[in-house]
Amino acid sequence: MSSRFIEEGPVEPAPHADSPATAALLLCALDVSFQPVDVQREAVAAWLEGHTPRPRVARELRQRGLAPTGV
């Protein structure tokens, strides 16, 4: 019996696989949800150095004033 599903190679991770779905979840993951805004900005900036946010997260960070210019 043949299979309709064929694995042809290594599976690539989904885009934004390591990115939270919302800004609130990101702040929670960074453990800065209840910290002052300047602490949140620093944590978000550090996270953004190694990650690409989902479009929704980028938009929410901009709305909250937590995203550096260009996000």
N, C-alpha and C positions, 0 to 999 in steps of 0.2 A: 504494500500500500504506500502510495506517495503522500508526502506532506505538502500542503499549500504554503507553508511558512518555511522560508529558507533563510538561514543566517549566513550572510556573506562576509562578515568581518566584525571587527570590534565595534561595539555600540558606543556612539558618541554621547556624552551627557547632554541633556536638554539645555538650551540656552537659559540662563538665569537659574540653573538648578540649585545653586547655593545662595540664591537671593530670596529674602523674605517677600511675601506677597503684598505687604502693606508697610508704610512707614512706622506704624505703631508696633508691628511685629519686629521690625528692624531695631527700634529703640529698646524693645524688651530683650532681644537677643544680645544687644550690646550692654545690657544691664544699666541703662541710663534713662529709663522711662520717667523716673521721678526726680531726675537731676535738673539743675538749672540749665537754661537754654545754651549758655556758652559751653557747658560740659557736653551737652548733646551734640552741638556743632562740631566740637573737636573729635568726638567719637565717630560721628558720621563721616567726617573728612578722612579720618584714618581708615575707616572701612572702605570708602570709595577708592582709595589708592590701590586696592587689590581686587575690587569687585565691580561689576557692572550692574546697576540697579534695574529692576523691571521698570517699564514705562510708568506704571501706576505709582511705584515707590518714588521714582524721580519727581513726578508731578506733586505728590504729597509732601515730599521734602522741600520742594520750592515753595509750596503754599504755606508751610510752617516756618519758612525762613531758615531752614537747616541745611540747605544744599549750597555748596560753593558755586560760583559763577560757572556756567557751562554744563551743568547737570540737568 
